[in-house]
Amino acid sequence: MAATIKDETGVEPELVSGGGGIFDVVVDGDMIFSKHEVDRFPEPDEILSKLRDL
């Protein structure tokens, strides 16, 4: 997903290791996706759409 974000936006995502199955996508301090909240991993288009809306 990081490569897709970079290809689509030109921004290099920062990947932060976590534990316990956490998978969050945070942009400028605002969470745009949380696996913990929706109990699934995001689809790449789902994240790209949210990034475009910013």
Sequence and secondary structure as in RCSB ss.txt:
>XXXX:A:sequence
MAATIKDETGVEPELVSGGGGIFDVVVDGDMIFSKHEVDRFPEPDEILSKLRDL
>XXXX:A:secstr
 HHHHHHHHS        STT  EEEETTEEEEEHHHHTS   HHHHHHHHHH 
